[in-house]
């Protein structure tokens, strides 16, 4: 059982902490049938997609919702 890590809030985290979270959250699990991360990222780099979050401009959930909404089109 793995407890889901919560993304660090912008107001109490560093850029480095947010970057580490994104890299860990979107790390390849080498189990494509069970994972689905690649289908969401569509070949794009998670660091690029989450740049606004890493830079402290937008919260993680806001970026995630935008990515999901775009991937459903």
CHARMM-style PDB file with segment names, atoms N, HN, CA, C and O in Angstrom:
ATOM      1  N   UNK     1       0.850  -1.196   0.000  1.00  0.00      PROA
ATOM      2  CA  UNK     1       0.000   0.000   0.000  1.00  0.00      PROA
ATOM      3  C   UNK     1       0.879   1.236   0.000  1.00  0.00      PROA
ATOM      4  O   UNK     1       1.670   1.446   0.920  1.00  0.00      PROA
ATOM      5  N   UNK     2       0.739   2.048  -1.027  1.00  0.00      PROA
ATOM      6  HN  UNK     2       0.096   1.877  -1.774  1.00  0.00      PROA
ATOM      7  CA  UNK     2       1.541   3.265  -1.122  1.00  0.00      PROA
ATOM      8  C   UNK     2       0.641   4.465  -0.887  1.00  0.00      PROA
ATOM      9  O   UNK     2      -0.363   4.645  -1.575  1.00  0.00      PROA
ATOM     10  N   UNK     3       1.005   5.276   0.081  1.00  0.00      PROA
ATOM     11  HN  UNK     3       1.822   5.129   0.640  1.00  0.00      PROA
ATOM     12  CA  UNK     3       0.212   6.472   0.370  1.00  0.00      PROA
ATOM     13  C   UNK     3       0.479   7.503  -0.718  1.00  0.00      PROA
ATOM     14  O   UNK     3       1.629   7.736  -1.093  1.00  0.00      PROA
ATOM     15  N   UNK     4      -0.575   8.114  -1.218  1.00  0.00      PROA
ATOM     16  HN  UNK     4      -1.509   7.925  -0.914  1.00  0.00      PROA
ATOM     17  CA  UNK     4      -0.442   9.104  -2.277  1.00  0.00      PROA
ATOM     18  C   UNK     4       0.174  10.375  -1.700  1.00  0.00      PROA
ATOM     19  O   UNK     4      -0.322  10.943  -0.727  1.00  0.00      PROA
ATOM     20  N   UNK     5       1.256  10.799  -2.319  1.00  0.00      PROA
ATOM     21  HN  UNK     5       1.659  10.337  -3.109  1.00  0.00      PROA
ATOM     22  CA  UNK     5       1.901  12.041  -1.903  1.00  0.00      PROA
ATOM     23  C   UNK     5       1.077  13.214  -2.403  1.00  0.00      PROA
ATOM     24  O   UNK     5       0.605  13.218  -3.540  1.00  0.00      PROA
ATOM     25  N   UNK     6       0.911  14.194  -1.554  1.00  0.00      PROA
ATOM     26  HN  UNK     6       1.294  14.191  -0.630  1.00  0.00      PROA
ATOM     27  CA  UNK     6       0.206  15.405  -1.959  1.00  0.00      PROA
ATOM     28  C   UNK     6       1.221  16.389  -2.538  1.00  0.00      PROA
ATOM     29  O   UNK     6       2.339  16.493  -2.033  1.00  0.00      PROA
ATOM     30  N   UNK     7       0.840  17.111  -3.595  1.00  0.00      PROA
ATOM     31  HN  UNK     7      -0.068  17.026  -4.005  1.00  0.00      PROA
ATOM     32  CA  UNK     7       1.778  18.084  -4.160  1.00  0.00      PROA
ATOM     33  C   UNK     7       2.028  19.218  -3.163  1.00  0.00      PROA
ATOM     34  O   UNK     7       1.097  19.679  -2.502  1.00  0.00      PROA
ATOM     35  N   UNK     8       3.269  19.665  -3.053  1.00  0.00      PROA
ATOM     36  HN  UNK     8       4.026  19.291  -3.590  1.00  0.00      PROA
ATOM     37  CA  UNK     8       3.563  20.787  -2.155  1.00  0.00      PROA
ATOM     38  C   UNK     8       2.807  22.040  -2.597  1.00  0.00      PROA
ATOM     39  O   UNK     8       2.731  22.343  -3.787  1.00  0.00      PROA
ATOM     40  N   UNK     9       2.258  22.750  -1.638  1.00  0.00      PROA
ATOM     41  HN  UNK     9       2.320  22.503  -0.671  1.00  0.00      PROA
ATOM     42  CA  UNK     9       1.591  24.020  -1.938  1.00  0.00      PROA
ATOM     43  C   UNK     9       2.647  25.055  -2.307  1.00  0.00      PROA
ATOM     44  O   UNK     9       3.750  25.054  -1.760  1.00  0.00      PROA
ATOM     45  N   UNK    10       2.305  25.924  -3.226  1.00  0.00      PROA
ATOM     46  HN  UNK    10       1.409  25.925  -3.671  1.00  0.00      PROA
ATOM     47  CA  UNK    10       3.243  26.938  -3.703  1.00  0.00      PROA
ATOM     48  C   UNK    10       3.738  27.821  -2.568  1.00  0.00      PROA
ATOM     49  O   UNK    10       4.924  28.146  -2.504  1.00  0.00      PROA
ATOM     50  N   UNK    11       2.838  28.211  -1.672  1.00  0.00      PROA
ATOM     51  HN  UNK    11       1.875  27.947  -1.724  1.00  0.00      PROA
ATOM     52  CA  UNK    11       3.219  29.178  -0.635  1.00  0.00      PROA
ATOM     53  C   UNK    11       4.108  28.608   0.464  1.00  0.00      PROA
ATOM     54  O   UNK    11       4.640  29.373   1.268  1.00  0.00      PROA
ATOM     55  N   UNK    12       4.286  27.277   0.526  1.00  0.00      PROA
ATOM     56  HN  UNK    12       3.854  26.656  -0.127  1.00  0.00      PROA
ATOM     57  CA  UNK    12       5.199  26.747   1.543  1.00  0.00      PROA
ATOM     58  C   UNK    12       6.136  25.683   0.972  1.00  0.00      PROA
ATOM     59  O   UNK    12       6.431  24.683   1.626  1.00  0.00      PROA
ATOM     60  N   UNK    13       6.599  25.917  -0.266  1.00  0.00      PROA
ATOM     61  HN  UNK    13       6.359  26.730  -0.797  1.00  0.00      PROA
ATOM     62  CA  UNK    13       7.562  25.002  -0.875  1.00  0.00      PROA
ATOM     63  C   UNK    13       8.518  25.792  -1.753  1.00  0.00      PROA
ATOM     64  O   UNK    13       8.241  26.922  -2.154  1.00  0.00      PROA
ATOM     65  N   UNK    14       9.650  25.165  -2.037  1.00  0.00      PROA
ATOM     66  HN  UNK    14       9.876  24.247  -1.711  1.00  0.00      PROA
ATOM     67  CA  UNK    14      10.622  25.784  -2.936  1.00  0.00      PROA
ATOM     68  C   UNK    14      10.399  25.275  -4.357  1.00  0.00      PROA
ATOM     69  O   UNK    14       9.725  24.269  -4.581  1.00  0.00      PROA
ATOM     70  N   UNK    15      10.973  25.986  -5.289  1.00  0.00      PROA
ATOM     71  HN  UNK    15      11.520  26.803  -5.107  1.00  0.00      PROA
ATOM     72  CA  UNK    15      10.914  25.565  -6.694  1.00  0.00      PROA
ATOM     73  C   UNK    15      11.470  24.151  -6.828  1.00  0.00      PROA
ATOM     74  O   UNK    15      10.906  23.325  -7.547  1.00  0.00      PROA
ATOM     75  N   UNK    16      12.573  23.873  -6.138  1.00  0.00      PROA
ATOM     76  HN  UNK    16      13.030  24.544  -5.554  1.00  0.00      PROA
ATOM     77  CA  UNK    16      13.207  22.558  -6.210  1.00  0.00      PROA
ATOM     78  C   UNK    16      12.291  21.467  -5.667  1.00  0.00      PROA
ATOM     79  O   UNK    16      12.213  20.383  -6.245  1.00  0.00      PROA
ATOM     80  N   UNK    17      11.605  21.737  -4.577  1.00  0.00      PROA
ATOM     81  HN  UNK    17      11.669  22.618  -4.107  1.00  0.00      PROA
ATOM     82  CA  UNK    17      10.673  20.755  -4.005  1.00  0.00      PROA
ATOM     83  C   UNK    17       9.537  20.450  -4.980  1.00  0.00      PROA
ATOM     84  O   UNK    17       9.133  19.297  -5.133  1.00  0.00      PROA
ATOM     85  N   UNK    18       9.032  21.480  -5.629  1.00  0.00      PROA
ATOM     86  HN  UNK    18       9.360  22.416  -5.504  1.00  0.00      PROA
ATOM     87  CA  UNK    18       7.951  21.276  -6.602  1.00  0.00      PROA
ATOM     88  C   UNK    18       8.444  20.500  -7.823  1.00  0.00      PROA
ATOM     89  O   UNK    18       7.731  19.647  -8.352  1.00  0.00      PROA
ATOM     90  N   UNK    19       9.660  20.797  -8.263  1.00  0.00      PROA
ATOM     91  HN  UNK    19      10.239  21.489  -7.833  1.00  0.00      PROA
ATOM     92  CA  UNK    19      10.232  20.086  -9.404  1.00  0.00      PROA
ATOM     93  C   UNK    19      10.421  18.604  -9.069  1.00  0.00      PROA
ATOM     94  O   UNK    19      10.086  17.743  -9.883  1.00  0.00      PROA
ATOM     95  N   UNK    20      10.949  18.299  -7.892  1.00  0.00      PROA
ATOM     96  HN  UNK    20      11.221  18.998  -7.231  1.00  0.00      PROA
ATOM     97  CA  UNK    20      11.134  16.913  -7.472  1.00  0.00      PROA
ATOM     98  C   UNK    20       9.788  16.197  -7.420  1.00  0.00      PROA
ATOM     99  O   UNK    20       9.685  15.044  -7.840  1.00  0.00      PROA
ATOM    100  N   UNK    21       8.758  16.869  -6.910  1.00  0.00      PROA
ATOM    101  HN  UNK    21       8.843  17.805  -6.569  1.00  0.00      PROA
ATOM    102  CA  UNK    21       7.432  16.252  -6.839  1.00  0.00      PROA
ATOM    103  C   UNK    21       6.942  15.885  -8.238  1.00  0.00      PROA
ATOM    104  O   UNK    21       6.490  14.761  -8.457  1.00  0.00      PROA
ATOM    105  N   UNK    22       7.026  16.814  -9.184  1.00  0.00      PROA
ATOM    106  HN  UNK    22       7.393  17.727  -9.006  1.00  0.00      PROA
ATOM    107  CA  UNK    22       6.553  16.562 -10.560  1.00  0.00      PROA
ATOM    108  C   UNK    22       7.314  15.398 -11.178  1.00  0.00      PROA
ATOM    109  O   UNK    22       6.709  14.506 -11.773  1.00  0.00      PROA
ATOM    110  N   UNK    23       8.634  15.401 -11.043  1.00  0.00      PROA
ATOM    111  HN  UNK    23       9.126  16.125 -10.560  1.00  0.00      PROA
ATOM    112  CA  UNK    23       9.434  14.320 -11.630  1.00  0.00      PROA
ATOM    113  C   UNK    23       9.072  12.972 -11.020  1.00  0.00      PROA
ATOM    114  O   UNK    23       9.006  11.969 -11.729  1.00  0.00      PROA
ATOM    115  N   UNK    24       8.838  12.941  -9.715  1.00  0.00      PROA
ATOM    116  HN  UNK    24       8.892  13.756  -9.138  1.00  0.00      PROA
ATOM    117  CA  UNK    24       8.485  11.695  -9.037  1.00  0.00      PROA
ATOM    118  C   UNK    24       7.062  11.254  -9.413  1.00  0.00      PROA
ATOM    119  O   UNK    24       6.816  10.072  -9.651  1.00  0.00      PROA
ATOM    120  N   UNK    25       6.147  12.197  -9.461  1.00  0.00      PROA
ATOM    121  HN  UNK    25       6.347  13.158  -9.268  1.00  0.00      PROA
ATOM    122  CA  UNK    25       4.744  11.885  -9.748  1.00  0.00      PROA
ATOM    123  C   UNK    25       4.559  11.331 -11.158  1.00  0.00      PROA
ATOM    124  O   UNK    25       3.683  10.496 -11.386  1.00  0.00      PROA
ATOM    125  N   UNK    26       5.373  11.789 -12.101  1.00  0.00      PROA
ATOM    126  HN  UNK    26       6.084  12.467 -11.916  1.00  0.00      PROA
ATOM    127  CA  UNK    26       5.210  11.397 -13.498  1.00  0.00      PROA
ATOM    128  C   UNK    26       6.299  10.449 -13.978  1.00  0.00      PROA
ATOM    129  O   UNK    26       6.452  10.233 -15.181  1.00  0.00      PROA
ATOM    130  N   UNK    27       7.058   9.882 -13.040  1.00  0.00      PROA
ATOM    131  HN  UNK    27       6.933  10.057 -12.063  1.00  0.00      PROA
ATOM    132  CA  UNK    27       8.125   8.936 -13.384  1.00  0.00      PROA
ATOM    133  C   UNK    27       7.524   7.715 -14.078  1.00  0.00      PROA
ATOM    134  O   UNK    27       6.460   7.226 -13.698  1.00  0.00      PROA
ATOM    135  N   UNK    28       8.222   7.237 -15.096  1.00  0.00      PROA
ATOM    136  HN  UNK    28       9.086   7.634 -15.405  1.00  0.00      PROA
ATOM    137  CA  UNK    28       7.756   6.060 -15.829  1.00  0.00      PROA
ATOM    138  C   UNK    28       7.782   4.838 -14.928  1.00  0.00      PROA
ATOM    139  O   UNK    28       8.783   4.573 -14.261  1.00  0.00      PROA
ATOM    140  N   UNK    29       6.680   4.093 -14.906  1.00  0.00      PROA
ATOM    141  HN  UNK    29       5.867   4.308 -15.447  1.00  0.00      PROA
ATOM    142  CA  UNK    29       6.574   2.888 -14.085  1.00  0.00      PROA
ATOM    143  C   UNK    29       6.882   1.621 -14.876  1.00  0.00      PROA
ATOM    144  O   UNK    29       6.921   0.530 -14.308  1.00  0.00      PROA
ATOM    145  N   UNK    30       7.103   1.759 -16.185  1.00  0.00      PROA
ATOM    146  HN  UNK    30       7.072   2.645 -16.647  1.00  0.00      PROA
ATOM    147  CA  UNK    30       7.390   0.620 -17.071  1.00  0.00      PROA
ATOM    148  C   UNK    30       6.295  -0.447 -16.991  1.00  0.00      PROA
ATOM    149  O   UNK    30       6.571  -1.646 -17.021  1.00  0.00      PROA
ATOM    150  N   UNK    31       5.055   0.015 -16.890  1.00  0.00      PROA
ATOM    151  HN  UNK    31       4.830   0.989 -16.865  1.00  0.00      PROA
ATOM    152  CA  UNK    31       3.891  -0.877 -16.858  1.00  0.00      PROA
ATOM    153  C   UNK    31       2.761  -0.160 -17.591  1.00  0.00      PROA
ATOM    154  O   UNK    31       1.775   0.257 -16.984  1.00  0.00      PROA
ATOM    155  N   UNK    32       2.921  -0.029 -18.882  1.00  0.00      PROA
ATOM    156  HN  UNK    32       3.722  -0.369 -19.375  1.00  0.00      PROA
ATOM    157  CA  UNK    32       2.018   0.793 -19.699  1.00  0.00      PROA
ATOM    158  C   UNK    32       0.547   0.380 -19.586  1.00  0.00      PROA
ATOM    159  O   UNK    32      -0.337   1.236 -19.597  1.00  0.00      PROA
ATOM    160  N   UNK    33       0.285  -0.910 -19.480  1.00  0.00      PROA
ATOM    161  HN  UNK    33       1.003  -1.606 -19.472  1.00  0.00      PROA
ATOM    162  CA  UNK    33      -1.106  -1.359 -19.399  1.00  0.00      PROA
ATOM    163  C   UNK    33      -1.799  -0.866 -18.138  1.00  0.00      PROA
ATOM    164  O   UNK    33      -2.998  -0.587 -18.163  1.00  0.00      PROA
ATOM    165  N   UNK    34      -1.071  -0.756 -17.046  1.00  0.00      PROA
ATOM    166  HN  UNK    34      -0.097  -0.983 -17.026  1.00  0.00      PROA
ATOM    167  CA  UNK    34      -1.678  -0.377 -15.775  1.00  0.00      PROA
ATOM    168  C   UNK    34      -1.526   1.101 -15.452  1.00  0.00      PROA
ATOM    169  O   UNK    34      -2.241   1.611 -14.589  1.00  0.00      PROA
ATOM    170  N   UNK    35      -0.635   1.789 -16.105  1.00  0.00      PROA
ATOM    171  HN  UNK    35      -0.055   1.375 -16.806  1.00  0.00      PROA
ATOM    172  CA  UNK    35      -0.269   3.145 -15.690  1.00  0.00      PROA
ATOM    173  C   UNK    35      -1.134   4.247 -16.305  1.00  0.00      PROA
ATOM    174  O   UNK    35      -1.924   4.877 -15.601  1.00  0.00      PROA
ATOM    175  N   UNK    36      -0.993   4.480 -17.589  1.00  0.00      PROA
ATOM    176  HN  UNK    36      -0.352   3.969 -18.160  1.00  0.00      PROA
ATOM    177  CA  UNK    36      -1.764   5.521 -18.257  1.00  0.00      PROA
ATOM    178  C   UNK    36      -1.124   6.897 -18.268  1.00  0.00      PROA
ATOM    179  O   UNK    36      -1.682   7.826 -18.853  1.00  0.00      PROA
ATOM    180  N   UNK    37       0.036   7.052 -17.636  1.00  0.00      PROA
ATOM    181  HN  UNK    37       0.490   6.297 -17.161  1.00  0.00      PROA
ATOM    182  CA  UNK    37       0.674   8.376 -17.602  1.00  0.00      PROA
ATOM    183  C   UNK    37       1.025   8.869 -19.007  1.00  0.00      PROA
ATOM    184  O   UNK    37       0.849  10.047 -19.320  1.00  0.00      PROA
ATOM    185  N   UNK    38       1.516   7.973 -19.841  1.00  0.00      PROA
ATOM    186  HN  UNK    38       1.659   7.016 -19.587  1.00  0.00      PROA
ATOM    187  CA  UNK    38       1.896   8.370 -21.207  1.00  0.00      PROA
ATOM    188  C   UNK    38       0.699   8.858 -22.021  1.00  0.00      PROA
ATOM    189  O   UNK    38       0.824   9.762 -22.847  1.00  0.00      PROA
ATOM    190  N   UNK    39      -0.453   8.254 -21.782  1.00  0.00      PROA
ATOM    191  HN  UNK    39      -0.555   7.519 -21.111  1.00  0.00      PROA
ATOM    192  CA  UNK    39      -1.661   8.691 -22.505  1.00  0.00      PROA
ATOM    193  C   UNK    39      -2.021  10.121 -22.127  1.00  0.00      PROA
ATOM    194  O   UNK    39      -2.536  10.871 -22.956  1.00  0.00      PROA
ATOM    195  N   UNK    40      -1.756  10.499 -20.895  1.00  0.00      PROA
ATOM    196  HN  UNK    40      -1.338   9.889 -20.222  1.00  0.00      PROA
ATOM    197  CA  UNK    40      -2.056  11.865 -20.454  1.00  0.00      PROA
ATOM    198  C   UNK    40      -0.987  12.828 -20.962  1.00  0.00      PROA
ATOM    199  O   UNK    40      -1.304  13.910 -21.457  1.00  0.00      PROA
ATOM    200  N   UNK    41       0.273  12.436 -20.840  1.00  0.00      PROA
ATOM    201  HN  UNK    41       0.531  11.557 -20.438  1.00  0.00      PROA
ATOM    202  CA  UNK    41       1.367  13.319 -21.257  1.00  0.00      PROA
ATOM    203  C   UNK    41       1.490  13.425 -22.773  1.00  0.00      PROA
ATOM    204  O   UNK    41       1.947  14.448 -23.284  1.00  0.00      PROA
ATOM    205  N   UNK    42       1.086  12.382 -23.499  1.00  0.00      PROA
ATOM    206  HN  UNK    42       0.714  11.551 -23.084  1.00  0.00      PROA
ATOM    207  CA  UNK    42       1.153  12.359 -24.966  1.00  0.00      PROA
ATOM    208  C   UNK    42       2.524  12.753 -25.493  1.00  0.00      PROA
ATOM    209  O   UNK    42       2.643  13.575 -26.401  1.00  0.00      PROA
ATOM    210  N   UNK    43       3.565  12.150 -24.907  1.00  0.00      PROA
ATOM    211  HN  UNK    43       3.469  11.481 -24.170  1.00  0.00      PROA
ATOM    212  CA  UNK    43       4.915  12.393 -25.367  1.00  0.00      PROA
ATOM    213  C   UNK    43       5.537  13.699 -24.904  1.00  0.00      PROA
ATOM    214  O   UNK    43       6.687  13.996 -25.226  1.00  0.00      PROA
ATOM    215  N   UNK    44       4.775  14.478 -24.148  1.00  0.00      PROA
ATOM    216  HN  UNK    44       3.840  14.238 -23.887  1.00  0.00      PROA
ATOM    217  CA  UNK    44       5.304  15.754 -23.667  1.00  0.00      PROA
ATOM    218  C   UNK    44       6.006  15.547 -22.328  1.00  0.00      PROA
ATOM    219  O   UNK    44       5.699  14.605 -21.597  1.00  0.00      PROA
ATOM    220  N   UNK    45       6.920  16.406 -22.022  1.00  0.00      PROA
ATOM    221  HN  UNK    45       7.169  17.171 -22.616  1.00  0.00      PROA
ATOM    222  CA  UNK    45       7.700  16.336 -20.796  1.00  0.00      PROA
ATOM    223  C   UNK    45       6.898  16.925 -19.634  1.00  0.00      PROA
ATOM    224  O   UNK    45       6.368  18.031 -19.738  1.00  0.00      PROA
ATOM    225  N   UNK    46       6.811  16.182 -18.528  1.00  0.00      PROA
ATOM    226  HN  UNK    46       7.242  15.283 -18.444  1.00  0.00      PROA
ATOM    227  CA  UNK    46       6.043  16.649 -17.364  1.00  0.00      PROA
ATOM    228  C   UNK    46       6.595  17.959 -16.824  1.00  0.00      PROA
ATOM    229  O   UNK    46       5.829  18.807 -16.365  1.00  0.00      PROA
ATOM    230  N   UNK    47       7.911  18.141 -16.872  1.00  0.00      PROA
ATOM    231  HN  UNK    47       8.534  17.452 -17.245  1.00  0.00      PROA
ATOM    232  CA  UNK    47       8.507  19.392 -16.381  1.00  0.00      PROA
ATOM    233  C   UNK    47       8.048  20.588 -17.210  1.00  0.00      PROA
ATOM    234  O   UNK    47       7.866  21.686 -16.684  1.00  0.00      PROA
ATOM    235  N   UNK    48       7.863  20.368 -18.501  1.00  0.00      PROA
ATOM    236  HN  UNK    48       8.010  19.476 -18.929  1.00  0.00      PROA
ATOM    237  CA  UNK    48       7.394  21.443 -19.376  1.00  0.00      PROA
ATOM    238  C   UNK    48       5.915  21.726 -19.090  1.00  0.00      PROA
ATOM    239  O   UNK    48       5.516  22.882 -18.952  1.00  0.00      PROA
ATOM    240  N   UNK    49       5.112  20.669 -19.002  1.00  0.00      PROA
ATOM    241  HN  UNK    49       5.436  19.729 -19.114  1.00  0.00      PROA
ATOM    242  CA  UNK    49       3.684  20.840 -18.748  1.00  0.00      PROA
ATOM    243  C   UNK    49       3.418  21.501 -17.399  1.00  0.00      PROA
ATOM    244  O   UNK    49       2.488  22.296 -17.264  1.00  0.00      PROA
ATOM    245  N   UNK    50       4.227  21.174 -16.413  1.00  0.00      PROA
ATOM    246  HN  UNK    50       4.983  20.528 -16.523  1.00  0.00      PROA
ATOM    247  CA  UNK    50       4.035  21.700 -15.063  1.00  0.00      PROA
ATOM    248  C   UNK    50       4.950  22.882 -14.747  1.00  0.00      PROA
ATOM    249  O   UNK    50       5.178  23.189 -13.576  1.00  0.00      PROA
ATOM    250  N   UNK    51       5.473  23.543 -15.768  1.00  0.00      PROA
ATOM    251  HN  UNK    51       5.287  23.294 -16.719  1.00  0.00      PROA
ATOM    252  CA  UNK    51       6.394  24.667 -15.561  1.00  0.00      PROA
ATOM    253  C   UNK    51       5.770  25.771 -14.707  1.00  0.00      PROA
ATOM    254  O   UNK    51       6.445  26.331 -13.843  1.00  0.00      PROA
ATOM    255  N   UNK    52       4.494  26.093 -14.931  1.00  0.00      PROA
ATOM    256  HN  UNK    52       3.945  25.638 -15.633  1.00  0.00      PROA
ATOM    257  CA  UNK    52       3.836  27.137 -14.138  1.00  0.00      PROA
ATOM    258  C   UNK    52       3.780  26.760 -12.657  1.00  0.00      PROA
ATOM    259  O   UNK    52       3.946  27.612 -11.784  1.00  0.00      PROA
ATOM    260  N   UNK    53       3.547  25.480 -12.385  1.00  0.00      PROA
ATOM    261  HN  UNK    53       3.413  24.787 -13.093  1.00  0.00      PROA
ATOM    262  CA  UNK    53       3.527  25.010 -11.002  1.00  0.00      PROA
ATOM    263  C   UNK    53       4.935  25.062 -10.411  1.00  0.00      PROA
ATOM    264  O   UNK    53       5.132  25.577  -9.310  1.00  0.00      PROA
ATOM    265  N   UNK    54       5.896  24.537 -11.133  1.00  0.00      PROA
ATOM    266  HN  UNK    54       5.737  24.119 -12.027  1.00  0.00      PROA
ATOM    267  CA  UNK    54       7.276  24.526 -10.640  1.00  0.00      PROA
ATOM    268  C   UNK    54       7.755  25.947 -10.370  1.00  0.00      PROA
ATOM    269  O   UNK    54       8.449  26.193  -9.384  1.00  0.00      PROA
ATOM    270  N   UNK    55       7.389  26.878 -11.236  1.00  0.00      PROA
ATOM    271  HN  UNK    55       6.825  26.678 -12.038  1.00  0.00      PROA
ATOM    272  CA  UNK    55       7.800  28.283 -11.075  1.00  0.00      PROA
ATOM    273  C   UNK    55       6.979  29.012 -10.009  1.00  0.00      PROA
ATOM    274  O   UNK    55       7.303  30.145  -9.654  1.00  0.00      PROA
ATOM    275  N   UNK    56       5.925  28.381  -9.496  1.00  0.00      PROA
ATOM    276  HN  UNK    56       5.662  27.460  -9.784  1.00  0.00      PROA
ATOM    277  CA  UNK    56       5.127  28.993  -8.437  1.00  0.00      PROA
ATOM    278  C   UNK    56       4.032  29.914  -8.935  1.00  0.00      PROA
ATOM    279  O   UNK    56       3.547  30.760  -8.185  1.00  0.00      PROA
ATOM    280  N   UNK    57       3.633  29.762 -10.197  1.00  0.00      PROA
ATOM    281  HN  UNK    57       4.027  29.074 -10.807  1.00  0.00      PROA
ATOM    282  CA  UNK    57       2.610  30.639 -10.781  1.00  0.00      PROA
ATOM    283  C   UNK    57       1.197  30.087 -10.619  1.00  0.00      PROA
ATOM    284  O   UNK    57       0.245  30.857 -10.488  1.00  0.00      PROA
ATOM    285  N   UNK    58       1.050  28.750 -10.625  1.00  0.00      PROA
ATOM    286  HN  UNK    58       1.823  28.125 -10.731  1.00  0.00      PROA
ATOM    287  CA  UNK    58      -0.271  28.114 -10.528  1.00  0.00      PROA
ATOM    288  C   UNK    58      -0.136  26.851  -9.682  1.00  0.00      PROA
ATOM    289  O   UNK    58       0.914  26.208  -9.675  1.00  0.00      PROA
ATOM    290  N   UNK    59      -1.210  26.504  -8.967  1.00  0.00      PROA
ATOM    291  HN  UNK    59      -2.062  27.027  -8.973  1.00  0.00      PROA
ATOM    292  CA  UNK    59      -1.189  25.294  -8.150  1.00  0.00      PROA
ATOM    293  C   UNK    59      -1.208  24.047  -9.042  1.00  0.00      PROA
ATOM    294  O   UNK    59      -1.674  24.088 -10.181  1.00  0.00      PROA
ATOM    295  N   UNK    60      -0.700  22.957  -8.507  1.00  0.00      PROA
ATOM    296  HN  UNK    60      -0.322  22.924  -7.582  1.00  0.00      PROA
ATOM    297  CA  UNK    60      -0.602  21.679  -9.218  1.00  0.00      PROA
ATOM    298  C   UNK    60      -1.953  21.236  -9.770  1.00  0.00      PROA
ATOM    299  O   UNK    60      -2.050  20.832 -10.929  1.00  0.00      PROA
ATOM    300  N   UNK    61      -2.990  21.310  -8.946  1.00  0.00      PROA
ATOM    301  HN  UNK    61      -2.911  21.637  -8.004  1.00  0.00      PROA
ATOM    302  CA  UNK    61      -4.318  20.838  -9.370  1.00  0.00      PROA
ATOM    303  C   UNK    61      -4.836  21.632 -10.566  1.00  0.00      PROA
ATOM    304  O   UNK    61      -5.487  21.067 -11.444  1.00  0.00      PROA
ATOM    305  N   UNK    62      -4.556  22.927 -10.609  1.00  0.00      PROA
ATOM    306  HN  UNK    62      -4.027  23.386  -9.895  1.00  0.00      PROA
ATOM    307  CA  UNK    62      -5.025  23.746 -11.736  1.00  0.00      PROA
ATOM    308  C   UNK    62      -4.363  23.315 -13.043  1.00  0.00      PROA
ATOM    309  O   UNK    62      -5.019  23.228 -14.081  1.00  0.00      PROA
ATOM    310  N   UNK    63      -3.058  23.046 -12.984  1.00  0.00      PROA
ATOM    311  HN  UNK    63      -2.525  23.116 -12.141  1.00  0.00      PROA
ATOM    312  CA  UNK    63      -2.341  22.593 -14.176  1.00  0.00      PROA
ATOM    313  C   UNK    63      -2.844  21.203 -14.583  1.00  0.00      PROA
ATOM    314  O   UNK    63      -3.055  20.933 -15.766  1.00  0.00      PROA
ATOM    315  N   UNK    64      -3.032  20.330 -13.596  1.00  0.00      PROA
ATOM    316  HN  UNK    64      -2.861  20.549 -12.635  1.00  0.00      PROA
ATOM    317  CA  UNK    64      -3.489  18.966 -13.875  1.00  0.00      PROA
ATOM    318  C   UNK    64      -4.856  18.967 -14.557  1.00  0.00      PROA
ATOM    319  O   UNK    64      -5.069  18.243 -15.529  1.00  0.00      PROA
ATOM    320  N   UNK    65      -5.777  19.778 -14.049  1.00  0.00      PROA
ATOM    321  HN  UNK    65      -5.605  20.366 -13.259  1.00  0.00      PROA
ATOM    322  CA  UNK    65      -7.115  19.846 -14.654  1.00  0.00      PROA
ATOM    323  C   UNK    65      -7.040  20.344 -16.094  1.00  0.00      PROA
ATOM    324  O   UNK    65      -7.756  19.843 -16.962  1.00  0.00      PROA
ATOM    325  N   UNK    66      -6.191  21.315 -16.350  1.00  0.00      PROA
ATOM    326  HN  UNK    66      -5.610  21.722 -15.646  1.00  0.00      PROA
ATOM    327  CA  UNK    66      -6.032  21.818 -17.715  1.00  0.00      PROA
ATOM    328  C   UNK    66      -5.482  20.723 -18.636  1.00  0.00      PROA
ATOM    329  O   UNK    66      -5.962  20.560 -19.758  1.00  0.00      PROA
ATOM    330  N   UNK    67      -4.486  19.981 -18.171  1.00  0.00      PROA
ATOM    331  HN  UNK    67      -4.096  20.114 -17.260  1.00  0.00      PROA
ATOM    332  CA  UNK    67      -3.908  18.898 -18.979  1.00  0.00      PROA
ATOM    333  C   UNK    67      -4.970  17.834 -19.257  1.00  0.00      PROA
ATOM    334  O   UNK    67      -5.095  17.362 -20.387  1.00  0.00      PROA
ATOM    335  N   UNK    68      -5.722  17.463 -18.249  1.00  0.00      PROA
ATOM    336  HN  UNK    68      -5.621  17.847 -17.331  1.00  0.00      PROA
ATOM    337  CA  UNK    68      -6.774  16.434 -18.436  1.00  0.00      PROA
ATOM    338  C   UNK    68      -7.850  16.923 -19.386  1.00  0.00      PROA
ATOM    339  O   UNK    68      -8.307  16.161 -20.238  1.00  0.00      PROA
ATOM    340  N   UNK    69      -8.258  18.152 -19.264  1.00  0.00      PROA
ATOM    341  HN  UNK    69      -7.887  18.771 -18.572  1.00  0.00      PROA
ATOM    342  CA  UNK    69      -9.285  18.696 -20.154  1.00  0.00      PROA
ATOM    343  C   UNK    69      -8.793  18.712 -21.597  1.00  0.00      PROA
ATOM    344  O   UNK    69      -9.553  18.409 -22.516  1.00  0.00      PROA
ATOM    345  N   UNK    70      -7.533  19.062 -21.799  1.00  0.00      PROA
ATOM    346  HN  UNK    70      -6.915  19.308 -21.053  1.00  0.00      PROA
ATOM    347  CA  UNK    70      -6.955  19.075 -23.152  1.00  0.00      PROA
ATOM    348  C   UNK    70      -6.833  17.664 -23.713  1.00  0.00      PROA
ATOM    349  O   UNK    70      -7.042  17.448 -24.907  1.00  0.00      PROA
ATOM    350  N   UNK    71      -6.496  16.703 -22.856  1.00  0.00      PROA
ATOM    351  HN  UNK    71      -6.326  16.878 -21.887  1.00  0.00      PROA
ATOM    352  CA  UNK    71      -6.289  15.337 -23.357  1.00  0.00      PROA
ATOM    353  C   UNK    71      -7.592  14.633 -23.697  1.00  0.00      PROA
ATOM    354  O   UNK    71      -7.578  13.611 -24.382  1.00  0.00      PROA
ATOM    355  N   UNK    72      -8.711  15.158 -23.232  1.00  0.00      PROA
ATOM    356  HN  UNK    72      -8.722  15.989 -22.675  1.00  0.00      PROA
ATOM    357  CA  UNK    72     -10.009  14.545 -23.515  1.00  0.00      PROA
ATOM    358  C   UNK    72     -10.592  15.006 -24.840  1.00  0.00      PROA
ATOM    359  O   UNK    72     -11.556  14.421 -25.335  1.00  0.00      PROA
ATOM    360  N   UNK    73     -10.022  16.035 -25.407  1.00  0.00      PROA
ATOM    361  HN  UNK    73      -9.239  16.510 -25.005  1.00  0.00      PROA
ATOM    362  CA  UNK    73     -10.559  16.565 -26.671  1.00  0.00      PROA
ATOM    363  C   UNK    73     -10.172  15.712 -27.843  1.00  0.00      PROA
ATOM    364  OT1 UNK    73     -10.541  16.017 -28.977  1.00  0.00      PROA
TER     365      UNK     73
END
